[in-house]
Amino acid sequence: MTPPRIALVPLDERPACAELPRLVAAVAGVALVTPPAEAMPALRRAGSPDALAAWLTGLEADAVVVSLETLGHGGLIASRTRPASVASVTAAWAPLRDLASRGVAVHAVTLITRTPDSSDAMEEPDYWDPHGPALHRLSASLHRAAGDHAAVAAVLEASERVDGVPAEIRADFLSRRVRNHAVNTAALELVADGTLRSLVVGADDTAEHGLATAELRWLDTWTAWLGLGERVSVRPGADEACTVLLARTLLDVLGAQAPTVRIEAVDPAGLRRVAAYENVPVATTATRQLQACGAVVRDDDPDVVLLVHTPDGAGDWAVAPPVATDPAPARALAERAATLLAAGQAVAVADCAQPNGADPQLVEALAEAGVLEHLTAYAGWNTAGNTLGTVAAHAVAAVAARRAGRFDERAHRRLLLHRLVEDWGWMSNERARVRAALGSDPTRHDRVPADHPVMADIAAGLARRRAELPGFAALSVDPSSVRLPWSRTFEVDFALDDPGDTTTDPATDTRNGAPEAAR
């Protein structure tokens, strides 16, 4: 049987955006085709919208998942840093109408521009160093003052007088926001006119008050007014958004019934908490991520139970690693998972206790309970939105694949172990050790060249952490594959060796849009 062929134009070249969707697609034995590397961005070098448009125009696929930032600007960072107009960005989307007119199902992701509370300009306009924190405060103050013109004028005046933000920088910051908001509104029109089958609107690094939160609510309101609620999902999360939409696309191309999911927490009150870097309760994020994947949230007789390890405020594994975390809720969740599994219920775990890494107490408890290998999905990285979207996508893909007779057990196990090694092994353990050895400031992105001696230490550390995880047969970290994708310690990339897997044929590897042997 020829596998369905899905094309992906990811948000950027990082593994979270480009490789994670491929790993999820592999669970269902589906071929994922991506653009040639030269058309894609590389950190702050923008990709080529023209090259991407040409690639899409000649594409043969059953469905397409596309980042509108990449197609319109050349990537996520380009959407924040490069000059552009609403007209030029939306004009770059023209291939999507052509694909839709040919009957190709087109699904898209667009993002609300973030305003991080940091002076690190690695992913932002150059003026973020030093004005990022002041612009973050300005964003919150403008949201609070919205609707009161006198109050807004006072906020703008104070931004320059008190915080020292030059008027030209403030104007550029706000102009980029209004452009990107107009572009996001235009994306809703593509859904309304039938060009897009579905749209995911994401937002990362948000807070209760801020322009991103205001824009998210405006887009959510327009979605409701246009009657697009079944086809548009507005929710926290960014890097995992293409993976979420891929899961929804898998349901369509496999002809699978929508999976049903029950959301649970050991402490139900924890589902009402708002996680760090987000602006809605965890229960809302979980529900919207599942719905964006095409799943149905319901309590009775679910296909999967999603156990959420809820936010505890203990710290942040990237910038302020907690000294210790509470073992009690972790053990209770592991016990609940074991009970459900023993009763024949599929279980997925979303580890949202602390941002930017997995709770070591939970991973230890799940390992002691002997359930790690038996989970339908697991994640615990970056924001709660990233985690919940990843778990939802993996769970939906697994259920759909089983129903369609396409479930790949080896690919499923590789994805499970990959998340554990990355989210627990790297983010919650090895990263802090490596940063200490490098003398890195955890509040800013560091710079680590590919030939730095620490790379061997990172590979050895990941191998040690893999060895501490029980099960998963002969899967091991391939030391030659270990790299830092953006030459920084925030994220790591690696591959897992599976000596028993004989299914991979390089001649049919369709990454980057062409068979390996033909490149």
SVG drawing of the C-alpha trace seen along z (x, -y; Angstrom):
<svg xmlns="http://www.w3.org/2000/svg" viewBox="-21 -62 59 69">
<polyline fill="none" stroke="black" stroke-width="0.4" points="0.0,0.0 1.4,-3.4 1.6,-5.6 -0.2,-8.9 2.2,-11.8 2.0,-14.9 4.1,-18.0 5.3,-20.3 6.7,-23.8 7.9,-24.1 8.2,-27.2 12.0,-27.0 14.8,-24.4 14.9,-23.5 14.1,-19.9 11.1,-21.0 9.6,-22.4 11.0,-20.3 11.9,-16.9 9.1,-16.4 6.4,-16.4 8.4,-13.7 8.7,-11.6 4.9,-11.8 4.1,-11.0 6.4,-8.0 4.1,-6.5 1.5,-6.2 3.9,-5.1 3.2,-8.3 5.8,-9.9 6.5,-13.5 8.1,-15.7 9.9,-18.9 11.5,-21.7 15.1,-21.7 17.4,-23.1 18.5,-26.0 14.9,-27.3 14.5,-27.2 15.9,-29.6 19.1,-29.0 18.8,-30.9 18.8,-34.6 19.3,-34.0 15.8,-34.1 14.5,-31.4 13.3,-32.2 9.6,-32.7 10.1,-32.6 11.9,-29.2 9.3,-27.8 6.5,-29.0 8.2,-27.3 8.6,-24.1 4.9,-24.1 3.8,-24.9 5.4,-21.6 4.3,-19.5 2.4,-16.3 0.9,-15.5 -2.3,-14.4 -2.2,-17.3 0.0,-20.2 0.8,-21.7 2.4,-25.1 3.8,-27.8 2.5,-31.1 5.5,-32.8 7.9,-30.7 6.0,-31.0 5.4,-34.8 8.6,-36.0 11.1,-33.2 10.8,-31.9 9.8,-32.7 12.7,-35.0 12.3,-36.8 8.7,-37.5 10.0,-39.4 13.0,-41.1 12.8,-41.7 10.9,-44.6 7.8,-43.6 4.3,-44.7 1.0,-43.0 0.6,-43.0 4.0,-41.3 3.4,-38.7 -0.1,-37.7 1.0,-37.7 3.6,-35.1 0.7,-32.8 -0.6,-32.6 0.6,-28.9 -1.9,-27.9 -4.8,-28.9 -3.4,-27.0 -3.0,-23.9 -6.5,-24.2 -7.9,-24.6 -6.2,-21.3 -8.0,-19.6 -5.0,-19.4 -6.0,-19.7 -4.2,-22.8 -3.7,-23.3 -1.8,-26.3 -0.2,-27.6 0.2,-31.3 1.7,-32.9 1.0,-35.9 4.3,-37.9 5.8,-37.5 7.2,-40.2 9.7,-38.3 10.8,-39.8 14.5,-39.6 17.3,-41.7 18.5,-38.8 18.2,-39.7 19.2,-36.3 15.6,-35.7 14.4,-39.3 15.1,-42.7 18.6,-44.0 17.1,-46.7 15.9,-44.0 19.3,-44.4 18.8,-46.5 15.2,-47.5 13.4,-44.1 12.3,-44.3 11.0,-47.9 9.1,-46.8 7.6,-43.9 6.4,-46.4 5.1,-48.7 3.1,-45.8 1.5,-45.0 0.7,-48.6 -0.9,-49.2 -3.1,-46.2 -4.2,-47.5 -4.9,-50.9 -6.7,-49.7 -9.8,-51.8 -8.7,-54.8 -6.9,-57.1 -5.5,-59.4 -4.1,-56.5 -2.5,-55.1 -0.9,-58.5 0.5,-58.5 1.9,-55.0 3.6,-55.9 5.1,-59.0 6.4,-57.2 8.0,-54.5 10.4,-57.1 10.8,-59.3 11.1,-56.7 12.2,-53.5 14.3,-55.3 12.8,-53.6 13.4,-55.9 10.3,-56.9 11.6,-55.3 12.2,-51.9 8.7,-52.0 7.2,-52.9 9.0,-50.0 8.0,-47.6 4.3,-48.6 4.3,-48.7 5.6,-45.2 2.9,-44.1 0.1,-45.7 1.4,-44.3 1.6,-40.8 -1.9,-41.1 -3.3,-42.2 -1.6,-39.2 -3.1,-36.9 -6.6,-38.4 -6.0,-37.8 -5.3,-34.1 -8.8,-33.8 -10.1,-35.0 -8.3,-32.0 -10.3,-29.7 -13.5,-31.5 -13.1,-31.3 -12.1,-27.7 -8.4,-27.9 -7.5,-26.5 -9.1,-23.4 -7.9,-24.3 -5.8,-27.0 -3.9,-26.9 -3.1,-30.3 -0.4,-30.0 1.1,-32.3 4.2,-31.8 5.8,-33.7 2.5,-35.3 1.2,-36.7 -2.1,-37.8 -1.5,-41.3 0.3,-42.0 -0.4,-42.8 -0.1,-39.1 -2.9,-38.3 -5.0,-41.1 -4.4,-40.0 -5.1,-36.3 -8.5,-37.3 -9.3,-39.5 -8.5,-36.6 -10.5,-34.2 -13.5,-36.7 -13.3,-37.0 -13.1,-33.2 -16.4,-33.0 -18.0,-35.8 -17.0,-34.1 -18.4,-30.8 -15.0,-29.1 -14.7,-27.5 -14.6,-24.0 -11.7,-24.8 -9.7,-27.4 -7.9,-26.8 -6.5,-29.8 -4.3,-28.7 -1.0,-29.0 2.0,-27.3 4.2,-27.9 7.1,-25.5 4.8,-22.4 2.0,-24.0 3.0,-22.3 3.1,-18.9 -0.4,-19.6 -1.8,-20.3 0.0,-17.3 -1.9,-15.1 -5.2,-16.6 -4.1,-16.1 -3.3,-12.4 -6.8,-11.9 -8.0,-13.2 -5.6,-11.3 -6.0,-8.0 -9.8,-8.4 -9.7,-7.8 -12.5,-8.6 -11.6,-11.4 -10.1,-10.0 -11.7,-10.8 -9.7,-12.0 -10.4,-12.5 -8.3,-15.1 -7.4,-14.3 -5.1,-15.6 -4.3,-14.2 -5.1,-17.6 -8.0,-18.8 -7.6,-22.3 -4.2,-22.4 -6.0,-22.4 -7.3,-25.8 -3.7,-27.2 -2.1,-29.4 1.3,-28.0 4.4,-30.2 4.6,-32.0 0.9,-31.5 -2.3,-33.4 -5.1,-30.8 -5.6,-27.9 -3.9,-24.6 -7.2,-22.9 -8.1,-25.4 -4.7,-24.8 -5.1,-21.1 -8.6,-21.2 -7.7,-23.5 -4.6,-21.5 -6.6,-18.3 -9.2,-19.9 -6.6,-21.4 -5.3,-17.9 -8.8,-16.8 -9.6,-14.9 -12.8,-15.1 -12.6,-15.9 -15.1,-13.9 -15.2,-12.1 -17.0,-8.8 -15.3,-5.8 -12.3,-7.7 -9.8,-6.2 -7.0,-7.9 -6.8,-9.4 -4.5,-12.5 -2.9,-12.8 -1.6,-16.3 1.1,-16.9 -0.1,-20.5 2.1,-23.6 3.6,-23.9 5.6,-27.1 8.8,-25.4 11.1,-27.0 12.2,-27.0 14.6,-24.3 16.2,-26.8 16.8,-29.9 16.3,-29.0 16.4,-25.2 14.5,-24.2 16.6,-22.7 13.9,-20.1 10.4,-19.2 7.6,-17.6 7.5,-13.8 4.0,-13.3 2.0,-14.5 4.4,-12.7 4.0,-9.4 0.2,-9.8 0.1,-10.5 2.4,-7.4 0.1,-5.3 -3.0,-6.5 -1.3,-5.8 -0.4,-2.3 -4.0,-1.7 -5.5,-2.9 -3.0,-0.8 -3.8,2.3 -7.4,1.8 -6.7,1.7 -6.9,-2.1 -4.5,-4.0 -2.7,-6.7 -0.7,-9.8 1.2,-12.0 1.8,-15.8 4.4,-17.0 3.6,-20.6 4.8,-21.0 7.7,-23.2 8.5,-25.0 11.5,-24.2 12.0,-20.6 10.5,-17.5 9.9,-16.9 12.6,-14.4 10.3,-13.1 7.6,-12.2 10.0,-10.4 11.5,-8.5 8.0,-7.6 6.8,-6.5 10.0,-4.4 9.5,-2.7 5.9,-2.0 7.1,-0.3 4.9,-2.3 7.2,-4.4 7.2,-2.0 3.5,-1.5 2.4,-5.2 0.7,-6.3 2.6,-9.6 4.8,-11.7 6.4,-15.1 7.7,-17.7 9.5,-20.5 9.4,-24.3 5.9,-25.7 2.8,-23.9 1.4,-24.6 4.4,-23.0 4.1,-20.0 0.4,-19.5 0.5,-20.0 3.2,-17.4 1.4,-14.8 -1.9,-15.5 -0.4,-15.0 1.4,-11.8 -1.7,-10.3 -3.9,-11.2 -1.5,-9.9 -1.1,-6.6 -4.9,-6.0 -5.5,-7.0 -2.7,-4.7 -3.9,-1.7 -7.4,-2.2 -6.0,-2.4 -3.7,0.6 -0.7,-1.6 0.7,-1.8 4.5,-1.6 5.5,-0.3 9.2,-1.0 8.6,-4.6 6.3,-5.0 8.9,-3.7 11.6,-6.0 9.4,-9.0 8.6,-8.2 12.3,-7.6 13.4,-10.7 11.1,-12.9 12.3,-11.3 16.0,-11.7 15.5,-15.3 13.0,-16.6 14.3,-14.9 17.9,-13.8 18.9,-17.1 16.6,-19.9 16.3,-18.9 19.7,-17.4 22.6,-17.7 21.9,-21.2 22.6,-22.9 25.8,-20.8 27.1,-21.7 26.2,-25.4 28.1,-25.4 31.1,-23.9 30.9,-26.6 30.3,-29.4 27.1,-30.3 24.5,-32.8 21.3,-30.9 19.2,-34.0 20.7,-34.6 21.4,-32.3 25.0,-31.2 27.1,-30.5 28.7,-27.0 30.4,-26.3 29.9,-22.9 33.6,-21.9 33.6,-22.9 35.1,-20.1 32.0,-20.2 30.1,-18.4 31.7,-15.1 30.7,-15.7 27.1,-16.4 27.0,-13.1 28.3,-11.2 25.9,-12.8 22.9,-12.0 24.1,-8.4 24.3,-8.2 20.8,-9.5 19.5,-7.1 21.1,-4.2 19.2,-5.3 15.9,-4.9 14.5,-1.3 13.3,0.5 13.1,-0.5 15.2,2.6 18.3,1.8 17.5,-1.9 20.6,-4.1 21.8,-7.6 23.9,-7.8 26.9,-9.9 27.7,-11.1 24.3,-12.6 24.4,-14.9 24.4,-18.6 23.2,-22.0 20.9,-23.1 21.3,-26.9 24.7,-26.6 23.3,-27.2 22.6,-25.0 18.9,-25.8 18.0,-22.8 19.8,-19.7 19.3,-17.3 20.2,-13.7 19.1,-10.4 18.4,-7.1 20.0,-3.9 17.7,-0.9 19.8,2.1 16.7,4.2 15.0,1.7 15.3,2.8 12.5,0.8 14.4,-2.4 15.3,-2.5 17.4,-5.5 16.0,-5.5 12.5,-6.2 13.6,-8.8 11.6,-11.9 12.9,-14.5 13.8,-17.7 11.6,-16.9 13.7,-14.3 14.8,-10.7 18.2,-10.5 19.8,-8.7 18.8,-11.4 20.3,-14.3"/>
</svg>
